[in-house]
Amino acid sequence: GENLERLQAQLRDIEWQANNEVDREIDRETDRETDSRVDAGLAASLDVDPLDRDHDTCCQEIIRMMAESVADLAALQRGLQRTLQSTEDMLAHQARMARDRPADRPDDRP
């Protein structure tokens, strides 16, 4: 429970930070492109390296996949909790039936 919730919160934070970094990089590129005081040669030297852009995209994809995995784990945990609760309910019912069984009734076993 708590560990999974903490992991989900950490992933949301990482995703938020990664998205903000990409947004800041896009803003810097846009500022450079629209700044009329910067000459074309300098603007070209300031462009973002395509490998950096690929790295950002790759990081975002990894974060997305991790978030999906955490969601899958949360669904699995909920399923296991339901199964455990169902098993506990059945065992409690079986114990009540055994306790309520009349003592003078012959055993059903051969």
C-alpha positions as CSV (number, residue, x, y, z in Angstrom):
1,G,0.0,0.0,0.0
2,E,2.2,2.8,1.3
3,N,5.3,1.8,-0.8
4,L,3.2,1.7,-4.0
5,E,1.6,5.0,-3.3
6,R,5.0,6.5,-2.6
7,L,6.4,5.1,-5.8
8,Q,3.4,6.5,-7.7
9,A,4.0,10.0,-6.2
10,Q,7.7,9.8,-7.0
11,L,7.0,8.9,-10.6
12,R,4.5,11.7,-11.0
13,D,7.2,14.1,-9.6
14,I,9.8,12.8,-12.1
15,E,7.3,13.0,-15.0
16,W,6.4,16.6,-14.0
17,Q,10.1,17.6,-13.7
18,A,10.9,16.0,-17.1
19,N,8.0,17.7,-18.8
20,N,9.0,21.0,-17.3
21,E,12.6,20.6,-18.6
22,V,11.3,19.8,-22.1
23,D,9.0,22.8,-21.9
24,R,11.9,25.1,-20.8
25,E,14.0,23.8,-23.6
26,I,11.3,24.5,-26.1
27,D,10.9,28.0,-24.7
28,R,14.6,28.6,-25.0
29,E,14.6,27.5,-28.6
30,T,11.6,29.7,-29.4
31,D,13.2,32.6,-27.7
32,R,16.4,32.1,-29.8
33,E,14.4,31.8,-33.0
34,T,12.5,35.0,-32.4
35,D,15.3,37.1,-31.1
36,S,16.1,39.4,-34.0
37,R,19.3,40.6,-32.3
38,V,20.9,37.2,-32.7
39,D,22.5,36.6,-36.1
40,A,21.9,33.4,-38.0
41,G,25.4,31.9,-37.3
42,L,25.1,32.4,-33.6
43,A,21.5,31.1,-33.6
44,A,22.7,27.9,-35.4
45,S,25.4,27.3,-32.8
46,L,22.9,27.7,-30.0
47,D,20.4,25.1,-31.4
48,V,19.7,22.1,-29.2
49,D,21.6,19.0,-30.1
50,P,19.2,16.4,-31.7
51,L,20.7,13.8,-29.4
52,D,19.6,15.8,-26.4
53,R,16.1,16.0,-27.8
54,D,16.2,12.2,-28.4
55,H,17.4,11.7,-24.8
56,D,14.5,13.8,-23.5
57,T,12.0,11.8,-25.5
58,C,13.6,8.5,-24.4
59,C,13.4,9.6,-20.7
60,Q,9.7,10.6,-21.1
61,E,9.0,7.2,-22.7
62,I,10.7,5.4,-19.8
63,I,8.8,7.4,-17.3
64,R,5.5,6.6,-19.0
65,M,6.3,2.9,-19.1
66,M,7.3,3.0,-15.4
67,A,4.0,4.7,-14.6
68,E,2.1,2.1,-16.5
69,S,4.0,-0.7,-14.6
70,V,3.1,1.0,-11.3
71,A,-0.5,1.2,-12.3
72,D,-0.4,-2.5,-13.2
73,L,1.1,-3.3,-9.8
74,A,-1.6,-1.3,-8.1
75,A,-4.3,-3.3,-10.0
76,L,-2.6,-6.5,-9.0
77,Q,-2.4,-5.5,-5.4
78,R,-6.1,-4.6,-5.4
79,G,-6.9,-8.0,-6.9
80,L,-4.8,-9.8,-4.3
81,Q,-6.5,-7.9,-1.5
82,R,-9.9,-8.9,-2.9
83,T,-8.8,-12.5,-3.1
84,L,-7.4,-12.4,0.4
85,Q,-10.6,-10.9,1.8
86,S,-12.7,-13.5,0.0
87,T,-10.6,-16.3,1.4
88,E,-10.8,-14.9,4.9
89,D,-14.6,-14.6,4.5
90,M,-14.9,-18.3,3.4
91,L,-12.7,-19.5,6.2
92,A,-14.8,-17.6,8.8
93,H,-17.9,-19.1,7.3
94,Q,-16.4,-22.6,7.4
95,A,-15.4,-22.0,11.1
96,R,-18.9,-20.9,12.0
97,M,-20.4,-23.9,10.2
98,A,-18.1,-26.3,12.1
99,R,-18.8,-24.6,15.4
100,D,-22.6,-24.6,14.9
101,R,-22.6,-28.3,13.8
102,P,-24.5,-30.4,16.4
103,A,-22.2,-32.5,18.6
104,D,-24.5,-35.5,18.5
105,R,-24.5,-35.6,14.6
106,P,-22.5,-38.5,13.3
107,D,-19.3,-37.6,11.5
108,D,-19.8,-37.7,7.7
109,R,-16.4,-39.4,7.2
110,P,-16.3,-43.1,6.4
